[in-house]
Amino acid sequence: MIDVKNLSKSFGDHLVLDNISEHIYPGDKVVIIGPSGSGKSTLMNIIGCLDVADAGEYLLDGLPIESYTENQLAKVRNEKIGFVFQQYNLIPKLTAEENVELPLIYQKVPKKERAERVKEALERVNMYARAKHLPTELSGGQQQRVSIARAIVTRPKLILADEPTGALDSKTSREIIDIFHELHGQGNTIVLITHDGGIARQAQRSIHILDGRISEVSL
């Protein structure tokens, strides 16, 4: 599903990723772990088609992503990838269900089907009872559940989560990680970025990044 070969990325004179190569198979649950500034979020941005490498090759489902235009990358993001971020990135003026519905509007999914899929996604994260609530009326853990529902509503092949528990307390963090376990059990491919070794130990495989290089792969 994901095949990166010899990826490198610099910002100015700073080499952030240095000759990264890795393969992630469909149905995998992989954690990318490393300290702040290690390059793990940059790697996720490239895998998520939010950025492109300066050198190297990236194939997603066999598609040569490094040669794609911005419009093509946007189409891939919308159709194949679900994103979960540390800060939730919900639109404050929209209710939970309206936030979850947005990706389907971009895909021009008919209204009736949108409603069905939004309900299904919110039920999967146990948030349908809060569908009419604004983000400011939800706790941090509830907002993250809504952001996960938004990520899965398009039924993507890949879910990317960048520090999804970084702003949560330990109990809520465990609940969010349990949701990712359930999604993986339902066949989703999950790539989770973290600096938390406890989360990494629960993955099928963890990829350790240090100073822009893969320092270790743990099974």
JONORLIN-V649852 format. One line per field, one symbol per residue. burial: # if it has 24 or more other ideal C-beta (glycine too) atoms within 12 Angstrom, else .. Layout:
burial = ???
This chain:
burial = ####..###......###.###.#...#######...############.####.#####....##......#..###########.#.#....##########.........#..######.##.##.##.#.#..#.###########################.#....#.###.##..##...#########..##.########..###.....
